[in-house]
Amino acid sequence: MNDDELQTLIEEATFDYTMGDQEDARTKIVRATDAAPGSFAAWHASAEIHLNLKLVDEALNAAEKAYALNPEDVFINTTLSRIWVNKGNKDEAEKFGAAAKMLGWKDQLKTPPDQSDGIN
């Protein structure tokens, strides 16, 4: 499966989930992670789909795989925080929530403020 086909499959799985077709969403996202186990996007989408389906253990498994591929991603840290909230582990939820905030601030610091308003 090439990158475009993988992206299309991830998008289809996400669309199926949003349209209420949970089984097709799960089938497609599993196909995506099986076809591309090194794809951060596939694992993150899998984590989100499973979390929203209240399949928290499956969500955690997928999120941990995504995190291993890109621990500096704000969104996977946020997803992990939400998963740990659902599992009732406040310490882990706070750890990943704090990491997401710090990564977000780090991204903000990389982007200089817009100077086009003429205010210095």
C-alpha positions, 0 to 999 in steps of 0.5 A: 500500500502506498502513502496515498492509499494509506491516507485514503484508508485512514480518511475513510475509516475516520469518515465511516466512524463520523457517519456512525458506521463503527464496524467499517471504521474499525475494519479499515483502521485495522487494515491501515495499521496492519499495512503500515505498522510504522504509520503514526497517522494510522495509529493515532486515528486508531487510538481516536476511533477506539477511544470514541467507541469506549474501547479504551484498552485498544485505544491505549495500545494504538496510542502507545504505538503512535507515541513511540513513533512521535512522542513530540506530537501535541495531539498524541499526548492529548489523546493519551491524557484523555485515555488515562482519564477514561481509565481513571489514572489521574497521574498518567492523565496529568503527565500527558496533559502537561506534556501536550501543553508544553509541546503546544507552547514550544510550537508557539515559540517557534512561530513569531507573532504577526507583526503586520498590525504595525504595533511594536 
